Amino acid sequence: MLPSRSIRCISYFKKCFPSAGIKKNLANPPKQILLLGLGGGSVVSIIRDELNIKSPIDAVELDPMIIGIAKDHFNIDRFDGLNIINADAYDWVIDAQAQYDLIAVDIFADDKVPVKFFDEAFNLALLKLLPPGGKLVFNIMVESLEYQQKAQHLSTLYAAQPGITVRVISPILHNNVLIVERGF
């Protein structure tokens, strides 16, 4: 399951990072990056190898087996400044105090974002981690009406917060990515 998921991840993050203004050789790259859901390390590879962003990355991954696969089969340890945290992303975000200029959410159980990550408390806590000018890129598969409605609800929740703008892009079929930005 991991390799095909990683290939899809590469495809849509390559498309949605530029849509969020995250491009190669940025004059002002993100200073701190948070990745929720490590997988095989595809997002880290895109940030480091393709976008040439060397900022510290905190990657939160629940499954120690996935972390092992990322290390053993995808050589994720080759990246400097990568801090892998073995924790539940929901609990970690609720308790987090740091700020991140870029947050990428790519949390899946099979091909679905677990329902708890649509929770209002989690998403409001996630927004608290964004400083002015910060960007959140939230990947959601919307293969069912239920998940389309969840994605729409989340978009509405974000847009209702002061200083927050939201765009929805669909880089591949059945995939919505919410691009959330906090104004200055």
Buried (B, 14 or more C-beta within 10 A) or exposed (E): EBEEBBEBBBBBBBBBBEBBEBBEEEEEBBEBBBBBBBBBBBBBBBBBEBBEBEBBBBBBBBEEEBBEBBBEEBEBEEBEEBEBBBEBBBEBBBEBEEBBBBBBBBBBEEBBBBEEBBBEEBBBBBBBBBBEEBBBBBBBBBEEEEBBEBBEEBBEBBEEBEEBEBBBBEBEEEBBBBBBBBEE
